[in-house]
């Protein structure tokens, strides 16, 4: 299965691309166009189709190409935004609603697995959160108390299921895990059985609206009354570009030398935190451990993140073999909760974004909320997750920080020193942004010495992209668009590729002077 980078995830490797079955009828006006075939898009589409809506999914690549294929697939009642933070920023009643939504999401996944008899290794697991120093312990106690007030089942534990030191630990029963790609591909098949249409390699571009939306795509036009963007940030420049910040996380799946795989979801309290869990795939157990997150485009030598992760893993476990390593992208919302609902300034256009590191849970929450909004016109969760809510003041510092990052990319990195000499220095597999005849170019030399050159100015809002050496991609630090070495879009919100430059032609012209 193709994915949004050069590394291979445990879920995508050895999984063939999904082949849609149902024919697209260009003259149809669909009730709802869902953009994106990750867990959010596919679950939403299935919920809507089941409720009698006529839906079409447009996916720029293949189902599971992006974060659903790169997730570690934890289904959690505890979230990255802790319940004490949610209580203080949104109030106690809303903290209860968020807790209720996480339970509903885990239940929906469990129900789907049972109803459709999906062989995706779904199982309920305890989740453990543990502290290693006094400051973290104080924080842990606050989290536990607020979680209990919100209605989350949690108790202190005398043990943790991994061989690490700890000061205090809490156990959250009935969290869950699964194989995310097997799950979403099964849901996609059920969606099609109900008459839904799924179009792959179909990049959605601009649209017009009259009686309905006429949406341009790379495969022609799609007509629909409503649009759901299940693409993380909705494409184009909009308010969500400034409400969410892109991050990358690093993961390895490995086998232990002496067995004893932890049968739980485990998290420490570092910033960024490390996460651990076990999943059996094709009869083999894998321990999955991740962390070392950073803002997208802020770390060029991403292989270093893998080296740090491996050193961390080896400091805790006796490793037999490291079988997979990959990285993935997620978006942090400025106030801690996702934005789910009708877009600010976009009538009949819906969005679900800002899931932090809880994409499987909150993607499923999004499907619940969006399907209720689009079928009943209301949802008990619509206010707390409102896509047009005003951010609580408590998060103002975060907002300023993200904004400064965006601005500095516009005005800071545009005026870098000339780097033409780096052109000659590129080794196979290396990349650099250089200046050639006054024009900046992003250059990559592949393993057989061919140069791939693109304009490094991101078409989304004109920031400069930076190199990601582990995934062999050009990543934009402003809003997280990512492009392959030839400029093709891997991740939005950019709607258009980086402009490709014909390097050979440039060299010929240079030689003729
Ligand atoms: Fe917004 Fe690149 S993603 S400028």
Boltz pocket constraint, residues with backbone or C-beta under 6 A from the ligand:
constraints:
  - pocket:
      binder: B
      contacts: [[A, 241], [A, 458], [A, 459], [A, 460], [A, 461], [A, 462], [A, 463], [A, 476], [A, 477], [A, 478], [A, 479], [A, 480], [A, 481], [A, 492], [A, 493], [A, 494]]
      max_distance: 6.0
